[in-house]
Amino acid sequence: MIIPLHFHIGGNMLTVNGRGKRLAVATLTTVFLYGCGGGEINVDPPAPVVDYSKHKALVIGVDGMQYEKLQEAIAAGQAPNLARFHLAKTYGGGIVGSVTEQVTSSGASWTTILTGVWANRHKVTSNDDRFRNQADSVFKLIKDADARRRTASIVSWNTINNNFARDIDLRHITHAEKCSEDDQCVADKVSGLLVFGDVDFVFAHFDDVDNVGHSVGFVPAYQAAIQSTDARIGQVLAALQRRQQNHPDEDWLIIVTPDHGRSLPGGFGHGSQTLSEKTTFIATNKEANAQFNSPFKDPADMAFNGLYGNATQADIVPTVLTHLGVKPDVPNYRIDGVPLLGQPSVRQLTARADDEARSVTLQWRNSGQPSGKPLTIYRDGKQIAQLDDAATTYIDQGLGVPDGVAELNYSVVLDQIPVAYLARINAGKPAQVNP
């Protein structure tokens, strides 16, 4: 079944009650007020009021679906539902050699996708069921912002919900289902929840493509698994369309993403730091920003054919939170990703620690032309600098950290949009010189 995406779930022409109203207001560039002297005063129009209670989000995980193989399926007409989304190459596994590096395995990757941070923060470093996410999840952040919000996680690979067991116990996830490697179970339960349930954020996970890849690799059966997964996504989208008939004022963000790529040439495995295994994708029904559409051709690290110039799987959580209207705690912000909706602030934030000098150098890229706006930097919740938006580097010197390993959370903020980085410094005792 091919489900058209021209109902009210995204894109320019789709958000009639959301984007359409905002565009209508935005056209009112000036208002003329006439006083007793007959003059006129230019007044900026008021900012449009958005009812974020009507904003919802659906993230669909397609485990182990290779970006290039999806492109082949789309070209062959085998993935008609995914073909209707905006599609961009992204990467997982963090940056090799940095504190963000993590294995390209499912446990670490799905936890990044559902927290917006890398394993140095969330601590899920393998596929072990016993690991528990240590970072604030998207479920928690949504519930903390509005306790009335309802969230769901319905997964084929049970380990995902095991890794987020604390969120389930604390009711950050209000509806949790384990389908035990049954993708049709996922499609049916998600569809039922969308049609009949009260829900604001849904995570749905399909595993067939990854299982086929592990079993037989890149053969026709792998492409067939992409096709069947696309059909199940079509079932979910049909349920969402049915929901929209009863709730026409809802504005749904949809994101589809895998956790990792696959090893070459056969496509059987993953987990290592190769271009193919690190390459992922994000598909969305919304018009996204430059972080999604305009990757940097010259990232600071040109490894993997410049892959690091693209968006990352850590960008999904801040995108969801932006759509749902969840306001960030700017000084204490701890999400590594960049929102793909709205104007991005800074991109490509990295940190380099000088252990001997006890300093940290922050570097980033700007999205647009500098305009003199303030750019603020926080360390562990305290403001340490205010620059203008032409700046792309800052050295945090004279850190009074004790000997040993210390972690410092930096937040770089432009237009009240923060991006974070957890730096690690190993400050040793100064070398002693014999007289």
C-alpha positions in Angstrom: 0.0 0.0 0.0 1.3 3.5 -0.9 0.2 6.1 1.6 0.2 9.7 0.3 1.9 12.2 2.6 -0.4 15.1 1.6 -2.5 14.8 4.6 -1.8 17.1 7.6 1.4 15.5 8.9 4.2 17.7 7.4 5.8 19.5 4.6 5.0 23.0 3.3 1.5 22.4 2.1 0.6 20.0 4.8 0.6 21.9 8.1 -2.5 23.9 7.4 -3.3 24.8 11.0 0.4 25.0 12.0 2.7 26.3 9.3 -0.1 27.8 7.3 -1.1 30.1 10.2 2.5 31.0 10.8 3.0 32.0 7.2 -0.1 34.1 7.2 1.1 36.0 10.2 4.6 36.3 8.8 3.3 38.2 5.8 2.2 41.1 8.1 5.6 42.8 8.0 4.5 46.2 9.4 1.4 47.7 11.1 0.6 51.4 10.7 -0.6 53.2 13.7 -1.9 56.7 13.2 -1.8 59.1 16.1 -3.2 62.6 16.4 -0.3 64.0 14.4 -1.1 61.9 11.4 2.2 60.1 11.4 2.8 56.4 11.2 4.8 54.1 13.4 6.2 50.8 12.2 5.6 48.0 14.7 6.8 44.5 14.4 3.9 42.0 14.3 3.5 39.8 17.3 5.0 36.4 17.2 2.5 33.8 16.2 1.1 31.7 19.0 1.7 28.0 18.4 -0.4 25.5 20.3 2.2 22.9 21.0 -0.3 20.6 22.6 -1.3 19.7 19.1 2.2 18.9 18.0 3.0 15.2 18.0 5.9 13.1 16.8 6.5 9.6 15.5 10.0 8.1 15.2 10.3 4.9 13.2 13.4 2.8 13.6 14.4 0.5 10.7 17.2 -1.6 12.2 20.2 -2.2 10.0 18.8 -0.6 6.8 21.7 0.5 4.6 21.3 4.0 3.1 22.5 2.9 -0.3 20.3 -0.2 -0.4 17.3 2.0 0.5 18.1 4.3 -2.4 18.2 1.2 -4.7 14.8 0.1 -3.4 13.3 3.6 -3.9 14.7 3.7 -7.5 13.2 0.2 -8.2 9.8 1.2 -6.8 10.2 -1.2 -3.9 9.8 1.5 -1.1 7.0 3.8 -2.2 6.2 5.0 1.3 9.7 5.9 2.2 10.1 7.5 -1.2 7.7 10.3 -0.2 9.9 11.5 2.6 12.8 14.0 2.5 15.9 11.8 2.8 19.4 12.7 3.9 22.6 10.8 4.6 23.7 11.0 8.2 26.2 9.2 10.4 26.4 7.1 13.6 29.2 5.9 15.8 30.4 9.3 16.9 33.7 10.8 15.7 36.6 8.3 15.7 39.3 9.3 18.2 37.1 11.7 20.1 35.1 11.2 23.3 32.0 10.6 21.2 33.3 7.5 19.5 31.1 4.5 20.0 30.5 1.1 18.4 28.1 1.0 15.4 26.0 -1.6 17.2 22.3 -1.5 18.0 22.4 -0.9 21.8 24.6 2.1 21.6 23.0 3.5 18.5 19.4 3.3 19.5 20.2 4.8 22.9 21.8 7.7 21.0 18.8 8.1 18.8 16.5 8.2 21.9 18.7 10.5 24.0 20.5 12.8 21.6 23.8 12.0 23.2 26.7 9.6 22.6 27.8 6.7 24.7 30.2 8.8 26.8 27.0 10.2 28.4 24.4 7.4 28.1 26.8 4.6 28.9 25.2 1.9 26.8 28.3 0.6 25.1 27.1 -2.8 23.6 24.0 -4.9 23.0 23.9 -6.2 26.6 20.4 -6.3 28.1 21.8 -5.4 31.4 22.9 -1.9 30.4 20.7 1.0 31.5 20.6 4.3 29.9 22.2 7.0 32.1 21.2 10.1 30.2 17.9 12.0 30.1 15.8 10.3 27.4 13.5 11.9 25.0 10.7 10.3 26.9 11.8 11.9 30.2 12.4 15.3 28.6 8.9 15.3 27.1 7.3 14.3 30.4 9.3 16.7 32.5 8.1 19.6 30.2 4.5 18.5 30.5 3.4 15.6 32.7 0.2 15.3 30.7 2.1 14.2 27.6 1.9 10.5 26.8 4.7 8.5 25.2 5.2 5.1 23.8 8.0 2.7 22.8 6.9 -0.4 20.8 9.9 -2.5 19.7 10.7 -5.6 17.9 14.2 -5.9 19.5 13.3 -6.2 23.2 16.7 -5.0 24.3 15.8 -1.4 23.5 13.1 -1.3 26.1 15.3 -3.2 28.5 18.0 -0.5 28.1 15.2 2.1 29.0 13.7 0.1 31.8 14.1 3.0 34.2 12.1 5.2 31.9 9.4 2.6 31.9 9.5 2.1 35.7 9.3 5.9 36.3 6.4 6.3 33.7 8.4 8.5 31.4 7.4 5.8 28.9 3.6 5.5 29.5 3.1 2.7 27.0 5.8 0.1 26.4 5.5 -3.1 24.3 8.1 -5.8 23.4 7.2 -7.7 20.3 10.1 -10.2 20.4 11.3 -10.0 16.8 7.8 -9.8 15.4 7.6 -6.8 13.1 4.0 -7.3 12.2 3.2 -7.1 16.0 4.9 -3.7 16.0 3.0 -2.5 13.0 -0.3 -3.6 14.4 0.2 -2.3 17.9 1.5 1.1 16.7 -1.4 1.4 14.3 -3.9 0.6 17.0 -2.3 3.1 19.3 -2.4 5.9 16.7 -6.0 5.3 15.8 -7.5 4.7 19.2 -4.9 5.9 21.8 -4.1 9.2 23.5 -0.4 9.7 22.6 2.0 12.5 21.9 5.3 10.7 21.0 5.7 7.2 19.6 8.9 5.3 19.0 8.3 2.2 16.7 11.2 -0.2 16.0 11.3 -2.7 13.1 14.1 -5.4 13.0 13.5 -7.6 10.0 16.0 -5.9 7.7 18.8 -6.3 10.2 17.9 -9.9 10.8 18.0 -10.7 7.1 21.3 -8.9 6.7 22.9 -10.9 9.5 21.5 -14.1 8.0 22.2 -13.8 4.2 23.8 -10.3 3.6 23.2 -8.1 0.6 21.1 -10.5 -1.5 17.6 -10.1 -3.1 16.1 -11.2 0.3 17.6 -8.1 1.9 15.9 -5.9 -0.7 12.7 -7.8 -0.1 13.0 -7.1 3.6 13.2 -3.4 2.8 10.1 -3.7 0.7 8.1 -5.5 3.4 9.3 -3.0 6.1 8.2 -0.2 3.8 4.8 -1.8 3.5 4.5 -2.0 7.3 5.5 1.7 7.5 2.6 2.3 5.0 0.3 0.5 7.4 1.4 2.8 10.2 1.0 5.9 8.0 -2.5 4.8 7.1 -3.4 4.6 10.8 -2.0 8.1 11.3 -4.1 9.3 8.4 -7.2 7.8 9.9 -6.3 9.5 13.2 -6.0 12.8 11.4 -9.6 12.5 10.3 -10.7 12.6 13.9 -8.0 15.1 15.0 -7.4 17.4 12.0 -5.7 20.0 14.2 -2.8 17.8 15.1 0.6 18.5 13.5 2.7 15.3 13.2 6.5 15.1 12.8 7.6 11.8 11.3 11.2 10.6 11.3 12.5 7.3 10.0 16.1 6.2 10.7 18.3 3.1 11.1 20.7 2.5 13.9 23.8 1.7 11.8 24.9 0.7 8.3 26.5 -2.7 7.4 30.0 -4.0 6.7 31.2 -4.5 3.2 31.3 -6.4 0.9 28.7 -8.8 2.1 26.6 -6.8 4.5 26.5 -9.4 7.2 27.8 -7.5 10.1 28.3 -4.1 11.8 29.9 -2.6 14.9 33.2 -1.3 13.5 34.2 2.1 12.3 34.1 1.8 8.5 32.4 4.2 6.1 29.6 1.7 5.3 28.9 0.8 8.9 28.9 4.5 10.0 26.6 5.7 7.2 23.0 6.0 8.2 20.1 8.2 7.1 17.2 10.3 8.4 13.9 10.5 6.5 11.4 13.1 7.5 8.0 14.5 6.4 9.0 18.1 7.4 11.0 20.7 5.6 14.3 20.6 7.5 17.1 23.2 7.9 20.7 23.4 6.7 21.9 20.8 9.2 19.8 18.3 7.2 19.9 19.8 3.7 23.4 21.4 3.5 26.2 19.2 4.8 29.6 20.8 5.1 31.9 19.8 2.3 35.0 20.6 4.5 34.4 19.3 8.0 37.4 19.7 10.4 37.8 15.9 10.2 37.7 14.7 6.6 37.8 11.0 7.5 35.3 8.7 5.8 35.1 10.8 2.6 33.8 13.8 4.6 31.0 12.0 6.3 31.3 14.1 9.4 30.0 17.1 7.5 26.5 15.5 7.6 23.9 15.5 10.3 24.0 12.7 12.9 21.7 10.3 14.7 22.1 12.5 17.8 20.1 15.2 16.0 16.8 13.4 16.2 16.0 14.1 19.9 16.5 17.9 19.7 14.4 17.9 16.5 11.6 16.1 18.2 11.8 18.4 21.2 11.8 21.5 19.0 8.6 20.3 17.2 6.9 19.6 20.5 7.8 23.0 21.9 10.0 21.7 24.8 12.1 24.6 25.9 15.8 23.7 26.7 17.4 24.4 30.0 20.1 26.5 28.3 22.8 26.8 31.0 22.6 23.1 31.9 21.9 21.7 28.4 23.3 18.3 27.8 22.2 17.2 24.3 24.9 16.7 21.7 22.7 16.9 18.6 21.5 19.9 16.6 17.8 20.4 15.8 16.9 19.8 12.2 13.9 22.1 12.4 14.0 25.9 12.6 17.2 27.9 12.4 20.1 25.9 13.7 22.4 27.7 16.0 26.0 26.4 15.9 27.0 23.2 14.1 30.0 20.8 14.2 30.8 21.6 17.9 33.9 19.9 19.1 36.3 20.2 22.0 40.0 19.5 22.3 41.5 19.2 25.8 45.1 20.1 26.5 45.9 18.0 29.6 49.2 19.7 30.4 47.8 23.3 30.1 44.6 22.3 31.7 42.6 24.0 29.0 39.8 23.1 26.5 39.5 24.6 23.0 36.0 24.7 21.6 35.4 24.9 17.9 32.2 25.2 15.9 30.8 26.3 12.5 28.1 28.9 12.0 25.1 28.3 9.8 24.6 31.8 8.4 26.3 35.1 8.0 27.4 36.8 11.2 25.0 39.6 12.3 26.5 40.7 15.6 24.2 38.6 17.8 25.5 37.4 21.1 26.9 33.9 21.4 27.1 32.6 25.0 29.2 29.7 26.4 28.4 27.8 29.6 30.6 25.3 31.4 28.8 23.1 33.9 25.9 25.5 34.1 27.9 28.7 34.6 28.4 31.3 31.9 32.1 31.6 31.1 32.0 33.8 27.9 29.9 35.9 25.7 31.1 36.4 22.1 29.4 37.6 19.0 28.2 35.2 16.3 31.2 35.7 14.1 33.3 33.7 16.6 34.1 30.0 15.8 36.5 29.1 18.6 37.0 29.7 22.3 39.8 28.6 24.6 38.8 27.9 28.2 42.0 28.4 30.0 43.3 28.0 33.6 40.8 25.3 34.5 41.1 24.6 38.2 40.5 20.9 37.8 42.2 18.6 40.2 44.7 16.0 39.1 43.1 13.1 37.4 40.3 12.7 34.9 37.5 15.3 34.8 34.5 15.8 32.5 33.3 19.3 31.7 29.9 19.9 30.0 30.0 22.9 27.6 26.9 24.5 26.1 27.3 26.9 23.2 24.2 29.0 22.7 23.0 31.2 19.8 19.4 32.6 19.5 18.6 30.6 22.7 19.3 27.4 20.8 22.0 25.4 22.7 24.3 22.6 21.5 26.4 20.7 24.1 29.7 18.8 24.2 31.1 16.7 27.1 34.8 17.3 27.2 37.2 15.0 29.0 40.5 16.3 30.5 43.2 14.2 32.2 45.1 16.7 34.3 48.2 15.0 35.7 50.7 16.2 38.2 53.5 18.3 36.7 56.6 16.4 36.0 59.3 16.7 38.6 62.8 17.8 37.5 65.7 16.6 39.5 68.1 19.4 40.6 
